[in-house]
Amino acid sequence: MRPSEFNDGKYANGLLCQLPYPTDDTRLIIAAAQEGIKRL
């Protein structure tokens, strides 16, 4: 991989985690975030 020529050598990666339904349960949010981190 190489960083963008227009980004001063900085690299950033992002991911959206979609939950099956709206929730404020932090256990579900953390589990989804951990799965996303594994895919990065």
N, CA, C and O atoms as a GROMACS GRO file, in nm:
protein
  160
    1MET      N    1   0.083  -0.117   0.000
    1MET     CA    2   0.000   0.000   0.000
    1MET      C    3   0.087   0.123   0.000
    1MET      O    4   0.199   0.123   0.052
    2ARG      N    5   0.034   0.224  -0.058
    2ARG     CA    6   0.107   0.350  -0.052
    2ARG      C    7   0.008   0.462  -0.025
    2ARG      O    8  -0.106   0.457  -0.072
    3PRO      N    9   0.050   0.564   0.050
    3PRO     CA   10  -0.041   0.673   0.085
    3PRO      C   11  -0.070   0.761  -0.036
    3PRO      O   12   0.002   0.757  -0.136
    4SER      N   13  -0.173   0.837  -0.025
    4SER     CA   14  -0.211   0.930  -0.130
    4SER      C   15  -0.102   1.034  -0.151
    4SER      O   16  -0.037   1.077  -0.056
    5GLU      N   17  -0.081   1.074  -0.275
    5GLU     CA   18   0.018   1.177  -0.305
    5GLU      C   19  -0.028   1.313  -0.254
    5GLU      O   20   0.054   1.404  -0.239
    6PHE      N   21  -0.156   1.328  -0.227
    6PHE     CA   22  -0.210   1.457  -0.185
    6PHE      C   23  -0.232   1.464  -0.035
    6PHE      O   24  -0.292   1.560   0.013
    7ASN      N   25  -0.186   1.367   0.039
    7ASN     CA   26  -0.215   1.360   0.182
    7ASN      C   27  -0.089   1.372   0.268
    7ASN      O   28  -0.090   1.328   0.383
    8ASP      N   29   0.016   1.428   0.218
    8ASP     CA   30   0.141   1.449   0.293
    8ASP      C   31   0.195   1.322   0.358
    8ASP      O   32   0.254   1.330   0.466
    9GLY      N   33   0.177   1.207   0.295
    9GLY     CA   34   0.232   1.083   0.347
    9GLY      C   35   0.153   1.020   0.459
    9GLY      O   36   0.198   0.921   0.517
   10LYS      N   37   0.039   1.074   0.491
   10LYS     CA   38  -0.042   1.016   0.598
   10LYS      C   39  -0.132   0.908   0.542
   10LYS      O   40  -0.178   0.917   0.428
   11TYR      N   41  -0.157   0.806   0.621
   11TYR     CA   42  -0.245   0.697   0.580
   11TYR      C   43  -0.357   0.683   0.682
   11TYR      O   44  -0.332   0.684   0.803
   12ALA      N   45  -0.478   0.670   0.634
   12ALA     CA   46  -0.592   0.651   0.724
   12ALA      C   47  -0.683   0.546   0.661
   12ALA      O   48  -0.706   0.547   0.540
   13ASN      N   49  -0.733   0.457   0.743
   13ASN     CA   50  -0.822   0.353   0.696
   13ASN      C   51  -0.950   0.365   0.777
   13ASN      O   52  -0.946   0.399   0.895
   14GLY      N   53  -1.062   0.337   0.715
   14GLY     CA   54  -1.189   0.349   0.785
   14GLY      C   55  -1.281   0.234   0.750
   14GLY      O   56  -1.260   0.162   0.653
   15LEU      N   57  -1.384   0.220   0.830
   15LEU     CA   58  -1.478   0.110   0.811
   15LEU      C   59  -1.610   0.149   0.874
   15LEU      O   60  -1.614   0.211   0.980
   16LEU      N   61  -1.719   0.112   0.809
   16LEU     CA   62  -1.852   0.130   0.866
   16LEU      C   63  -1.903  -0.005   0.913
   16LEU      O   64  -1.899  -0.103   0.839
   17CYS      N   65  -1.950  -0.009   1.034
   17CYS     CA   66  -2.009  -0.131   1.090
   17CYS      C   67  -2.159  -0.112   1.097
   17CYS      O   68  -2.207  -0.022   1.167
   18GLN      N   69  -2.232  -0.194   1.028
   18GLN     CA   70  -2.377  -0.182   1.028
   18GLN      C   71  -2.436  -0.282   1.127
   18GLN      O   72  -2.408  -0.401   1.122
   19LEU      N   73  -2.518  -0.231   1.216
   19LEU     CA   74  -2.584  -0.315   1.314
   19LEU      C   75  -2.720  -0.358   1.259
   19LEU      O   76  -2.778  -0.286   1.177
   20PRO      N   77  -2.772  -0.471   1.301
   20PRO     CA   78  -2.899  -0.520   1.248
   20PRO      C   79  -3.019  -0.434   1.287
   20PRO      O   80  -3.122  -0.437   1.221
   21TYR      N   81  -3.005  -0.356   1.396
   21TYR     CA   82  -3.113  -0.268   1.442
   21TYR      C   83  -3.052  -0.160   1.530
   21TYR      O   84  -2.944  -0.180   1.585
   22PRO      N   85  -3.119  -0.046   1.543
   22PRO     CA   86  -3.067   0.060   1.630
   22PRO      C   87  -3.055   0.010   1.775
   22PRO      O   88  -3.142  -0.060   1.825
   23THR      N   89  -2.946   0.047   1.839
   23THR     CA   90  -2.925   0.002   1.977
   23THR      C   91  -2.838   0.100   2.053
   23THR      O   92  -2.758   0.173   1.994
   24ASP      N   93  -2.856   0.101   2.184
   24ASP     CA   94  -2.764   0.175   2.270
   24ASP      C   95  -2.690   0.078   2.362
   24ASP      O   96  -2.629   0.119   2.461
   25ASP      N   97  -2.696  -0.050   2.328
   25ASP     CA   98  -2.629  -0.155   2.405
   25ASP      C   99  -2.481  -0.155   2.368
   25ASP      O  100  -2.443  -0.195   2.258
   26THR      N  101  -2.398  -0.109   2.460
   26THR     CA  102  -2.256  -0.098   2.429
   26THR      C  103  -2.191  -0.232   2.401
   26THR      O  104  -2.090  -0.238   2.330
   27ARG      N  105  -2.247  -0.341   2.455
   27ARG     CA  106  -2.191  -0.474   2.427
   27ARG      C  107  -2.201  -0.505   2.278
   27ARG      O  108  -2.107  -0.559   2.220
   28LEU      N  109  -2.315  -0.473   2.217
   28LEU     CA  110  -2.333  -0.498   2.073
   28LEU      C  111  -2.246  -0.405   1.989
   28LEU      O  112  -2.188  -0.446   1.888
   29ILE      N  113  -2.237  -0.280   2.032
   29ILE     CA  114  -2.156  -0.183   1.959
   29ILE      C  115  -2.009  -0.222   1.963
   29ILE      O  116  -1.940  -0.216   1.861
   30ILE      N  117  -1.960  -0.262   2.080
   30ILE     CA  118  -1.820  -0.304   2.094
   30ILE      C  119  -1.793  -0.430   2.013
   30ILE      O  120  -1.688  -0.441   1.950
   31ALA      N  121  -1.886  -0.525   2.015
   31ALA     CA  122  -1.867  -0.649   1.938
   31ALA      C  123  -1.859  -0.617   1.788
   31ALA      O  124  -1.776  -0.674   1.718
   32ALA      N  125  -1.943  -0.527   1.740
   32ALA     CA  126  -1.940  -0.489   1.598
   32ALA      C  127  -1.808  -0.417   1.566
   32ALA      O  128  -1.749  -0.441   1.461
   33ALA      N  129  -1.763  -0.331   1.655
   33ALA     CA  130  -1.636  -0.260   1.634
   33ALA      C  131  -1.518  -0.356   1.631
   33ALA      O  132  -1.428  -0.341   1.549
   34GLN      N  133  -1.518  -0.455   1.719
   34GLN     CA  134  -1.410  -0.553   1.721
   34GLN      C  135  -1.407  -0.635   1.593
   34GLN      O  136  -1.300  -0.666   1.541
   35GLU      N  137  -1.524  -0.671   1.541
   35GLU     CA  138  -1.529  -0.745   1.414
   35GLU      C  139  -1.474  -0.658   1.302
   35GLU      O  140  -1.402  -0.706   1.215
   36GLY      N  141  -1.509  -0.529   1.304
   36GLY     CA  142  -1.457  -0.438   1.202
   36GLY      C  143  -1.307  -0.424   1.208
   36GLY      O  144  -1.241  -0.420   1.104
   37ILE      N  145  -1.252  -0.417   1.327
   37ILE     CA  146  -1.106  -0.405   1.343
   37ILE      C  147  -1.036  -0.529   1.286
   37ILE      O  148  -0.929  -0.518   1.227
   38LYS      N  149  -1.095  -0.644   1.303
   38LYS     CA  150  -1.035  -0.766   1.247
   38LYS      C  151  -1.027  -0.761   1.094
   38LYS      O  152  -0.937  -0.820   1.035
   39ARG      N  153  -1.122  -0.689   1.031
   39ARG     CA  154  -1.125  -0.682   0.885
   39ARG      C  155  -1.031  -0.578   0.828
   39ARG      O  156  -1.007  -0.577   0.707
   40LEU      N  157  -0.977  -0.490   0.911
   40LEU     CA  158  -0.887  -0.386   0.860
   40LEU      C  159  -0.750  -0.440   0.829
   40LEU      O  160  -0.663  -0.365   0.786
   0.00000   0.00000   0.00000
